[in-house]
């Protein structure tokens, strides 16, 4: 029974003992609560330093720039706290602008939470500091920044008050979903749709987005969105296979963020219509005031349908005017307590459209064109060109030994052209995701790391071939082994990379079709290689070695290999046709996304 009390005493002793010294290296975690440096003197009363921020409002997930400036100082300590209760622990987390002069406090010692405070790294003199504060999802309405500044060891100021930032009058994305829906529903009643709506009028009187292109929500479980202008308002219909939520958003680009969103959310056997604002990849920020009228809904057989009316022009903050051109997103997902991330990549129109302009009947894509091109080129390179090139080099030297192309043996020229084509296609495909993302993707798991490895091996292979020793050189066997092992490693890693890439949200091929088809291709390729290996072995067994004459052995071996020329050419023809079938299947699947 004494152990808990002893543990508590030890914990208190650690916190107290840590407060009896200075912190020249900025490790001031023990001062998280009081923000008072233990320098053996009292703080100054009139601050000389100021805190500034680059905005007065924030939403959860926002990044606010915080600056501390003034006369030269040695140390500092910055936190954000509830403006109404400054004695409470620090809020949110910080990001560094310059790791040479500032550091995050990342240990859970006493009352300091991870990354919730930032301090100096040394006693080096400084005049200004810049950091970024990330607003948490459960932030209070008003947040104030505080700073402790050390000019010299005995001269310091504690809890210098900084500006107060506040949340706008919007429902927080962390508010329980049912409470949000109830709050909106009280001022925004909805009615039941007696029958499902249909696609009649698409392209004539209504602007429609359909997936697939022949989608009719009256008779099929498919994704449908329509807009029909009625003087100063637009009547909107939305349908799709979902029991959670359906949503569409108007955007100025093909990226999520700063978008005008509209959700139909299924909750407690009802469907609620909500307007929201999308900020980056954060959960939607719901509007406390509805801008929609005449809302109706239907939820049957796993299909959610809703319709509502919205004015073309609105003065609400975050609402876009409907008489301009936008990219249009259509998404679905779960809504169990909160709005979860969409099940799959949203359907996005291929261009910007004015929904109040000329009625059109269009589709969209769930994969950006650059990512589609990336996947297509990789499939061409690593299913077709590299596979055929390997088969030719491995089994067709004796078959085409007396055939020449551009002054070289035919098998070698065919192999070289196919492999250089593989390197070219891989190189072009490699840069496309970086162009699309504008940098490295943090959402793609191991796929980009393996892709970089494959790219490096693909470039290394032809470079190594450029230093190939002559046929009878002592190092030729070593070269052959390295050339084979590098190529085999690249092919294996390429297949693994394609397996991972097929299920990423940016290129989500039909599942489990994609997995089974890739397994079938690997089985097909390995089966053909095994068949040709067995055939070659059987031919070698027929060789009659006479008097251990090396020339005779080689001549007999060449003759035996030539006997199988017709069989090998037949297998190669069937193999190429099979590869083309697999390639067309994958390219067709990419085109349908």
C-alpha positions as CSV (number, residue, x, y, z in Angstrom):
1,X,0.0,0.0,0.0
2,X,3.0,2.3,0.3
3,X,4.1,2.0,-3.3
4,X,1.6,4.4,-4.8
5,X,2.4,7.1,-2.3
6,X,6.2,6.5,-2.8
7,X,5.7,6.7,-6.6
8,X,3.8,10.0,-6.2
9,X,6.5,11.4,-3.9
10,X,9.3,10.4,-6.4
11,X,7.3,12.1,-9.2
12,X,6.9,15.3,-7.2
13,X,10.6,15.2,-6.3
14,X,11.6,15.0,-10.0
15,X,9.4,17.9,-10.9
16,X,10.7,20.0,-7.9
17,X,14.3,19.0,-8.3
18,X,14.3,19.9,-12.0
19,X,13.2,23.5,-11.1
20,X,16.4,24.4,-9.2
21,X,18.6,25.1,-12.2
22,X,18.8,27.1,-15.4
23,X,18.1,25.8,-18.9
24,X,20.8,27.1,-21.3
25,X,19.9,24.4,-23.8
26,X,16.2,25.2,-23.8
27,X,15.1,21.9,-22.1
28,X,12.5,23.8,-19.9
29,X,9.9,21.0,-19.9
30,X,9.6,21.2,-16.1
31,X,8.5,24.8,-16.3
32,X,5.5,24.0,-18.6
33,X,2.9,24.9,-16.0
34,X,4.4,28.1,-14.4
35,X,6.5,29.2,-17.4
36,X,8.9,30.6,-14.7
37,X,12.7,30.0,-15.2
38,X,14.4,28.9,-12.0
39,X,17.1,31.6,-12.1
40,X,16.8,32.6,-8.4
41,X,15.3,36.1,-9.1
42,X,12.0,37.7,-9.7
43,X,10.6,38.4,-13.2
44,X,10.6,41.9,-14.6
45,X,7.2,43.8,-14.8
46,X,7.3,45.8,-18.0
47,X,7.8,43.6,-21.1
48,X,10.1,44.8,-23.9
49,X,9.2,42.0,-26.3
50,X,6.0,41.4,-28.3
51,X,4.2,38.5,-29.8
52,X,2.4,38.8,-33.2
53,X,0.4,36.4,-35.3
54,X,-0.7,36.4,-39.0
55,X,-4.4,36.1,-38.3
56,X,-7.2,36.6,-35.8
57,X,-9.4,33.6,-36.6
58,X,-8.6,29.9,-36.8
59,X,-10.3,26.6,-37.5
60,X,-9.1,23.2,-36.2
61,X,-6.1,22.1,-38.2
62,X,-5.2,25.7,-39.2
63,X,-1.5,26.7,-39.1
64,X,-0.9,30.2,-37.5
65,X,2.4,31.9,-37.8
66,X,3.7,33.2,-34.4
67,X,6.5,35.7,-34.1
68,X,8.4,36.8,-31.0
69,X,10.5,40.0,-31.4
70,X,12.2,42.7,-29.4
71,X,15.6,43.6,-28.0
72,X,18.3,41.0,-28.0
73,X,17.5,38.0,-25.8
74,X,19.0,34.6,-25.0
75,X,16.1,32.3,-24.1
76,X,12.4,32.0,-24.7
77,X,9.4,29.8,-24.0
78,X,6.2,30.0,-26.0
79,X,2.8,28.4,-25.4
80,X,-0.9,28.7,-26.5
81,X,-3.6,28.5,-23.8
82,X,-7.3,28.8,-23.3
83,X,-7.8,32.6,-23.2
84,X,-10.6,32.1,-20.6
85,X,-8.6,29.8,-18.4
86,X,-4.9,30.7,-18.6
87,X,-4.0,28.3,-15.8
88,X,-4.9,25.3,-17.9
89,X,-2.3,23.2,-19.9
90,X,-0.9,24.3,-23.2
91,X,-3.0,23.7,-26.3
92,X,-2.2,22.5,-29.8
93,X,1.2,21.8,-31.2
94,X,4.0,23.8,-32.8
95,X,6.1,23.5,-35.9
96,X,9.5,24.9,-36.3
97,X,10.6,27.5,-38.9
98,X,14.3,27.2,-37.9
99,X,15.6,24.2,-36.0
100,X,18.9,26.0,-35.3
101,X,17.4,28.5,-32.9
102,X,14.2,26.8,-31.6
103,X,13.1,23.3,-30.5
104,X,9.9,21.5,-29.6
105,X,9.4,20.1,-26.2
106,X,8.4,16.5,-26.8
107,X,8.5,14.6,-23.5
108,X,5.5,14.1,-21.2
109,X,7.2,15.4,-18.1
110,X,5.0,16.8,-15.3
111,X,2.3,18.8,-17.2
112,X,4.0,19.4,-20.6
113,X,2.3,17.8,-23.5
114,X,4.0,16.7,-26.7
115,X,5.0,19.6,-29.0
116,X,2.8,22.0,-27.1
117,X,5.6,24.4,-26.3
118,X,8.7,25.7,-28.1
119,X,11.9,27.0,-26.6
120,X,15.5,28.1,-27.5
121,X,18.3,25.7,-28.4
122,X,21.2,27.7,-26.9
123,X,22.1,31.0,-25.2
124,X,23.0,32.5,-28.6
125,X,21.8,36.0,-28.9
126,X,18.6,36.6,-31.0
127,X,16.2,39.4,-31.8
128,X,13.2,37.5,-33.3
129,X,11.8,34.0,-33.5
130,X,9.2,32.5,-35.9
131,X,7.2,29.3,-35.3
132,X,3.9,27.9,-36.4
133,X,1.1,26.8,-34.1
134,X,-1.3,24.0,-35.3
135,X,-4.8,24.4,-33.9
136,X,-6.1,21.2,-32.3
137,X,-9.5,19.7,-33.1
138,X,-10.8,20.3,-29.5
139,X,-9.6,23.9,-29.2
140,X,-11.6,26.4,-27.2
141,X,-13.3,29.3,-28.8
142,X,-10.5,31.7,-27.9
143,X,-6.8,31.0,-27.6
144,X,-4.1,33.3,-26.3
145,X,-0.3,33.0,-26.9
146,X,2.0,33.5,-23.9
147,X,5.8,33.9,-23.9
148,X,8.6,33.9,-21.3
149,X,11.7,35.7,-22.5
150,X,15.2,35.7,-20.8
151,X,17.4,38.7,-21.7
152,X,20.1,37.7,-19.2
153,X,20.2,35.1,-16.5
154,X,18.8,37.4,-13.9
155,X,16.6,39.5,-16.3
156,X,13.5,37.8,-17.7
157,X,9.8,38.3,-18.2
158,X,7.2,35.6,-17.5
159,X,3.9,35.0,-19.5
160,X,4.1,38.0,-21.7
161,X,0.6,38.3,-23.1
162,X,0.2,37.9,-26.8
163,X,-2.7,38.3,-29.2
164,X,-5.9,36.3,-28.8
165,X,-7.2,34.2,-31.8
166,X,-10.7,32.9,-32.0
167,X,-12.8,30.4,-33.9
168,X,-15.4,31.8,-36.3
169,X,-19.1,31.1,-35.6
170,X,-19.1,27.6,-37.1
171,X,-19.8,24.2,-35.7
172,X,-16.6,22.4,-34.8
173,X,-15.7,19.3,-36.8
174,X,-15.2,17.5,-33.4
175,X,-18.7,18.3,-32.3
176,X,-20.6,14.9,-32.1
177,X,-22.3,14.4,-35.4
178,X,-25.8,13.8,-33.9
179,X,-25.6,17.1,-32.1
180,X,-24.6,18.9,-35.2
181,X,-27.4,17.3,-37.2
182,X,-30.0,18.1,-34.5
183,X,-28.8,21.7,-34.3
184,X,-29.2,22.1,-38.0
185,X,-32.4,20.2,-38.4
186,X,-34.3,22.3,-36.0
187,X,-34.1,25.3,-38.4
188,X,-33.8,23.2,-41.6
189,X,-36.6,20.6,-41.8
190,X,-36.5,18.0,-44.6
191,X,-39.2,15.9,-46.2
192,X,-39.4,12.3,-47.6
193,X,-39.0,11.6,-51.3
194,X,-42.0,9.4,-52.3
195,X,-40.1,7.9,-55.3
196,X,-36.5,8.1,-56.6
197,X,-35.6,10.7,-59.1
198,X,-34.2,9.9,-62.6
199,X,-31.8,11.0,-65.2
200,X,-34.4,12.4,-67.7
201,X,-33.4,15.9,-68.8
202,X,-29.7,15.3,-68.5
203,X,-27.9,17.4,-71.1
204,X,-31.1,19.2,-72.0
205,X,-32.6,20.8,-69.0
206,X,-30.2,19.6,-66.3
207,X,-26.5,19.6,-65.8
208,X,-25.6,16.0,-64.9
209,X,-22.6,14.2,-63.6
210,X,-22.9,10.4,-63.8
211,X,-20.7,7.4,-63.0
212,X,-21.0,5.2,-65.0
213,X,-22.0,7.4,-67.9
214,X,-25.4,5.6,-68.3
215,X,-26.3,5.9,-64.6
216,X,-30.0,6.3,-63.9
217,X,-30.7,6.7,-60.2
218,X,-34.3,5.5,-60.6
219,X,-33.3,2.0,-61.6
220,X,-29.6,1.5,-60.7
221,X,-27.2,1.8,-57.8
222,X,-24.8,4.4,-59.2
223,X,-23.5,7.9,-58.5
224,X,-25.6,10.7,-59.8
225,X,-25.5,14.5,-59.4
226,X,-27.7,17.0,-61.2
227,X,-28.2,20.8,-61.2
228,X,-31.2,22.5,-62.7
229,X,-31.4,26.3,-62.7
230,X,-34.7,27.9,-61.7
231,X,-34.4,31.7,-62.1
232,X,-32.4,32.9,-59.1
233,X,-31.9,29.4,-57.5
234,X,-30.6,26.0,-58.5
235,X,-32.3,22.7,-57.7
236,X,-29.8,19.9,-56.9
237,X,-30.3,16.1,-56.8
238,X,-27.7,13.7,-55.5
239,X,-27.8,9.9,-55.4
240,X,-25.4,7.0,-54.7
241,X,-24.9,3.7,-53.0
242,X,-24.2,4.8,-49.4
243,X,-25.8,4.5,-46.0
244,X,-23.3,7.0,-44.4
245,X,-23.1,10.2,-46.4
246,X,-22.9,11.5,-50.0
247,X,-21.2,14.8,-50.6
248,X,-20.3,17.1,-53.5
249,X,-18.0,20.1,-53.4
250,X,-17.2,23.0,-55.7
251,X,-13.5,23.7,-56.0
252,X,-11.1,26.0,-57.8
253,X,-8.7,23.2,-58.4
254,X,-8.5,19.4,-58.3
255,X,-7.2,19.3,-54.7
256,X,-9.3,19.2,-51.6
257,X,-9.1,22.4,-49.6
258,X,-10.8,25.8,-49.5
259,X,-13.9,24.2,-51.1
260,X,-17.7,24.7,-50.8
261,X,-19.2,21.4,-49.7
262,X,-22.7,20.0,-49.4
263,X,-23.4,16.7,-47.5
264,X,-26.4,14.4,-47.3
265,X,-25.8,12.4,-44.1
266,X,-27.7,9.3,-43.1
267,X,-28.3,9.2,-39.3
268,X,-30.9,7.4,-37.2
269,X,-32.9,6.3,-40.3
270,X,-33.1,9.9,-41.6
271,X,-31.0,11.9,-44.0
272,X,-29.8,15.4,-43.1
273,X,-28.6,18.0,-45.6
274,X,-25.6,20.1,-44.4
275,X,-23.4,22.8,-45.9
276,X,-19.8,22.8,-44.9
277,X,-16.4,24.2,-45.7
278,X,-13.4,22.0,-46.5
279,X,-10.0,23.1,-45.2
280,X,-7.2,20.9,-46.6
281,X,-7.5,17.3,-45.5
282,X,-9.2,18.1,-42.2
283,X,-12.8,17.1,-41.4
284,X,-15.5,19.4,-42.8
285,X,-16.4,22.5,-40.9
286,X,-20.1,22.6,-40.7
287,X,-22.1,25.8,-41.1
288,X,-24.3,26.7,-38.1
289,X,-26.8,28.4,-40.5
290,X,-28.3,26.5,-43.4
291,X,-28.3,28.0,-46.9
292,X,-30.6,25.3,-48.3
293,X,-34.3,25.1,-48.9
294,X,-36.9,22.5,-49.9
295,X,-34.7,19.6,-48.8
296,X,-36.0,16.0,-49.4
297,X,-34.5,12.6,-49.0
298,X,-34.9,8.9,-49.6
299,X,-32.9,6.0,-48.1
300,X,-33.8,2.5,-49.4
301,X,-31.9,-0.6,-50.6
302,X,-28.6,0.9,-49.6
303,X,-29.0,3.9,-51.9
304,X,-29.1,7.4,-50.4
305,X,-30.9,10.2,-52.3
306,X,-31.4,13.8,-51.4
307,X,-32.5,17.0,-53.2
308,X,-32.5,20.6,-52.2
309,X,-32.5,24.1,-53.6
310,X,-29.9,26.8,-53.2
311,X,-29.7,30.4,-54.3
312,X,-27.3,31.2,-57.1
313,X,-25.8,34.0,-55.0
314,X,-25.2,33.8,-51.3
315,X,-23.6,36.2,-48.8
316,X,-22.7,33.3,-46.4
317,X,-19.0,33.0,-45.7
318,X,-17.5,30.1,-47.5
319,X,-20.3,29.7,-50.0
320,X,-19.5,30.1,-53.7
321,X,-21.7,31.8,-56.3
322,X,-23.0,29.1,-58.6
323,X,-22.7,31.2,-61.8
324,X,-18.9,30.6,-62.0
325,X,-16.8,27.7,-63.2
326,X,-15.6,25.0,-60.8
327,X,-14.2,21.5,-60.6
328,X,-16.9,19.3,-59.0
329,X,-16.1,16.6,-56.5
330,X,-18.5,13.7,-55.7
331,X,-17.7,11.5,-52.7
332,X,-19.2,9.0,-50.3
333,X,-18.2,7.5,-46.9
334,X,-19.2,6.4,-43.4
335,X,-20.9,8.7,-40.9
336,X,-20.8,6.7,-37.6
337,X,-20.5,9.5,-35.0
338,X,-18.2,11.6,-37.2
339,X,-17.8,12.2,-40.9
340,X,-15.1,9.7,-41.9
341,X,-12.8,10.0,-44.9
342,X,-14.4,9.0,-48.2
343,X,-14.3,5.3,-49.1
344,X,-12.5,5.9,-52.4
345,X,-11.0,8.7,-54.3
346,X,-13.7,11.2,-55.1
347,X,-15.2,11.4,-58.6
348,X,-13.7,14.7,-60.0
349,X,-14.7,16.3,-63.3
350,X,-12.0,16.5,-65.9
351,X,-12.4,20.3,-66.3
352,X,-14.1,23.3,-64.7
353,X,-17.8,23.7,-65.4
354,X,-20.5,26.4,-64.9
355,X,-23.5,24.5,-63.6
356,X,-25.8,27.4,-64.5
357,X,-24.6,27.6,-68.0
358,X,-25.4,25.3,-71.0
359,X,-26.8,21.9,-69.6
360,X,-24.3,19.1,-70.1
361,X,-24.2,15.4,-69.4
362,X,-20.7,14.5,-68.3
363,X,-18.7,12.0,-66.2
364,X,-15.6,12.3,-64.2
365,X,-12.6,10.4,-63.0
366,X,-11.5,8.9,-59.6
367,X,-7.9,9.1,-60.7
368,X,-6.0,12.1,-61.9
369,X,-4.8,11.9,-65.5
370,X,-1.1,12.1,-64.5
371,X,-1.6,9.2,-62.1
372,X,-3.4,7.2,-64.8
373,X,-0.5,7.9,-67.2
374,X,1.9,6.8,-64.4
375,X,0.2,3.5,-63.9
376,X,-0.3,2.9,-67.6
377,X,3.4,3.5,-68.5
378,X,4.6,1.3,-65.6
379,X,2.3,-1.6,-66.8
380,X,3.6,-1.3,-70.3
381,X,7.2,-1.2,-69.1
382,X,7.1,-4.0,-66.5
383,X,4.5,-6.3,-67.9
384,X,5.3,-6.1,-71.6
385,X,8.7,-4.7,-72.7
386,X,10.9,-6.0,-69.8
387,X,9.3,-9.4,-69.7
388,X,9.7,-10.0,-73.5
389,X,13.2,-8.6,-73.4
390,X,14.2,-11.1,-70.6
391,X,12.7,-14.1,-72.5
392,X,14.5,-13.1,-75.7
393,X,17.9,-12.7,-74.0
394,X,17.6,-15.9,-71.9
395,X,16.3,-18.3,-74.6
396,X,16.8,-17.0,-78.1
397,X,20.6,-16.6,-78.5
398,X,20.9,-19.9,-80.4
399,X,17.6,-19.4,-82.2
400,X,18.7,-16.1,-83.8
401,X,22.4,-16.6,-83.7
402,X,22.8,-16.2,-87.4
403,X,20.3,-13.4,-87.8
404,X,21.6,-9.8,-87.6
405,X,19.9,-6.4,-87.2
406,X,21.8,-3.2,-87.7
407,X,25.1,-5.0,-87.6
408,X,24.5,-6.9,-84.4
409,X,22.9,-10.2,-83.5
410,X,19.2,-10.0,-83.7
411,X,18.5,-11.3,-80.2
412,X,20.9,-8.7,-78.7
413,X,19.3,-5.8,-80.6
414,X,15.8,-6.8,-79.7
415,X,16.8,-7.3,-76.1
416,X,18.6,-3.9,-76.0
417,X,15.7,-2.0,-77.6
418,X,13.1,-3.5,-75.3
419,X,15.2,-2.8,-72.2
420,X,16.0,0.8,-73.2
421,X,12.3,1.3,-73.9
422,X,11.6,0.0,-70.4
423,X,14.1,2.5,-68.9
424,X,12.6,5.4,-70.9
425,X,9.0,4.5,-70.0
426,X,9.9,4.0,-66.3
427,X,11.8,7.4,-66.2
428,X,8.8,9.3,-67.7
429,X,6.4,7.5,-65.4
430,X,8.6,8.1,-62.4
431,X,8.4,11.9,-62.6
432,X,4.6,12.1,-63.1
433,X,3.5,11.5,-59.5
434,X,6.0,14.2,-58.3
435,X,4.6,16.6,-60.8
436,X,1.0,15.8,-59.7
437,X,1.8,16.0,-55.9
438,X,4.3,18.8,-56.1
439,X,6.7,16.7,-54.0
440,X,6.9,13.5,-52.0
441,X,3.6,11.8,-51.1
442,X,3.2,11.0,-47.4
443,X,0.0,9.0,-48.1
444,X,1.4,6.3,-50.4
445,X,3.1,4.0,-47.8
446,X,6.0,1.9,-49.2
447,X,5.0,2.4,-52.8
448,X,7.2,5.5,-53.5
449,X,10.2,4.0,-51.7
450,X,10.1,0.8,-53.7
451,X,9.4,2.8,-56.9
452,X,12.6,4.8,-56.3
453,X,14.5,1.6,-55.8
454,X,13.2,0.2,-59.0
455,X,14.0,3.4,-60.9
456,X,17.6,3.3,-59.6
457,X,18.0,-0.4,-60.6
458,X,16.5,0.3,-64.0
459,X,19.1,3.1,-64.7
460,X,21.9,1.0,-63.2
461,X,21.4,-1.9,-65.6
462,X,22.2,-0.2,-68.9
463,X,25.1,1.7,-67.2
464,X,26.5,-1.6,-66.1
465,X,26.0,-3.1,-69.6
466,X,28.1,-0.3,-71.1
467,X,31.1,-1.8,-69.2
468,X,30.4,-5.4,-70.3
469,X,33.7,-7.4,-70.7
470,X,34.4,-9.3,-73.9
471,X,33.1,-12.9,-74.2
472,X,36.3,-14.6,-73.1
473,X,37.4,-12.0,-70.5
474,X,37.9,-13.5,-67.0
475,X,35.4,-11.1,-65.5
476,X,32.6,-12.0,-68.0
477,X,31.1,-14.5,-65.7
478,X,31.1,-12.0,-62.8
479,X,29.4,-9.5,-65.1
480,X,26.8,-12.0,-66.2
481,X,25.9,-12.8,-62.6
482,X,25.6,-9.1,-61.6
483,X,23.6,-8.3,-64.7
484,X,21.2,-11.1,-64.1
485,X,20.8,-10.5,-60.3
486,X,20.2,-6.8,-60.7
487,X,17.6,-7.3,-63.4
488,X,15.9,-10.0,-61.5
489,X,15.8,-7.8,-58.3
490,X,14.3,-4.9,-60.4
491,X,11.6,-7.1,-61.9
492,X,10.6,-8.6,-58.5
493,X,10.5,-5.2,-56.8
494,X,8.6,-3.8,-59.8
495,X,5.8,-6.4,-59.4
496,X,5.6,-5.8,-55.6
497,X,5.5,-2.0,-56.3
498,X,2.6,-2.5,-58.8
499,X,0.8,-4.7,-56.3
500,X,0.9,-1.9,-53.7
501,X,0.2,0.9,-56.2
502,X,-3.0,-0.7,-57.6
503,X,-4.8,-0.2,-54.3
504,X,-3.7,3.3,-53.5
505,X,-6.6,5.9,-53.5
506,X,-5.2,7.8,-56.4
507,X,-5.3,4.7,-58.7
508,X,-7.7,2.3,-57.0
509,X,-8.2,-0.5,-59.5
510,X,-11.2,-2.8,-58.9
511,X,-10.6,-5.1,-56.0
512,X,-10.1,-8.1,-55.9
513,X,-9.9,-8.2,-59.7
514,X,-6.6,-6.3,-59.7
515,X,-4.9,-8.7,-57.3
516,X,-6.1,-11.9,-59.0
517,X,-5.1,-10.5,-62.4
518,X,-1.6,-9.6,-61.3
519,X,-1.2,-13.0,-59.7
520,X,-2.4,-14.6,-63.0
521,X,0.2,-12.5,-64.9
522,X,3.0,-13.5,-62.6
523,X,2.0,-17.2,-62.9
524,X,1.8,-16.8,-66.7
525,X,5.3,-15.4,-66.9
526,X,6.9,-17.8,-64.5
527,X,5.1,-20.7,-66.2
528,X,6.5,-19.7,-69.6
529,X,10.1,-19.3,-68.2
530,X,9.8,-22.7,-66.5
531,X,8.5,-24.3,-69.7
532,X,11.4,-22.9,-71.8
533,X,13.9,-23.9,-69.1
534,X,12.6,-27.5,-69.2
535,X,12.8,-27.5,-73.0
536,X,16.4,-26.3,-73.0
537,X,17.3,-28.9,-70.4
538,X,15.8,-31.6,-72.5
539,X,17.8,-30.5,-75.6
540,X,21.0,-30.4,-73.6
541,X,20.4,-34.0,-72.5
542,X,20.4,-35.0,-76.2
543,X,23.9,-33.8,-76.8
544,X,26.4,-36.6,-77.3
545,X,29.8,-35.6,-76.0
546,X,32.6,-37.2,-78.1
547,X,36.2,-37.3,-76.9
548,X,35.7,-34.4,-74.5
549,X,36.4,-32.1,-77.4
550,X,35.2,-28.6,-76.3
551,X,34.5,-27.5,-79.9
552,X,32.5,-30.7,-80.5
553,X,30.5,-30.1,-77.4
554,X,29.7,-26.5,-78.3
555,X,28.8,-27.5,-81.9
556,X,26.5,-30.3,-80.6
557,X,24.9,-28.0,-78.1
558,X,24.3,-25.3,-80.8
559,X,22.7,-27.9,-83.1
560,X,20.5,-29.2,-80.3
561,X,19.3,-25.7,-79.5
562,X,18.5,-25.0,-83.1
563,X,16.3,-28.1,-83.3
564,X,14.0,-26.4,-80.8
565,X,13.7,-23.2,-82.9
566,X,10.2,-23.8,-84.1
567,X,8.9,-24.7,-80.6
568,X,10.5,-21.6,-79.0
569,X,9.2,-19.2,-81.7
570,X,5.7,-20.7,-81.1
571,X,6.0,-20.2,-77.4
572,X,7.3,-16.6,-77.8
573,X,4.3,-15.8,-80.1
574,X,1.8,-17.2,-77.6
575,X,3.6,-15.4,-74.7
576,X,3.6,-12.0,-76.5
577,X,-0.1,-12.4,-77.2
578,X,-0.8,-13.3,-73.6
579,X,1.2,-10.4,-72.3
580,X,-0.8,-8.0,-74.6
581,X,-4.0,-9.5,-73.2
582,X,-2.9,-8.8,-69.6
583,X,-1.7,-5.3,-70.6
584,X,-4.9,-4.4,-72.4
585,X,-6.9,-5.6,-69.3
586,X,-5.0,-3.4,-67.0
587,X,-5.1,-0.3,-69.3
588,X,-8.8,-0.8,-69.8
589,X,-9.3,-0.9,-66.0
590,X,-7.3,2.3,-65.6
591,X,-9.4,4.0,-68.3
592,X,-12.6,3.0,-66.5
593,X,-11.6,4.6,-63.2
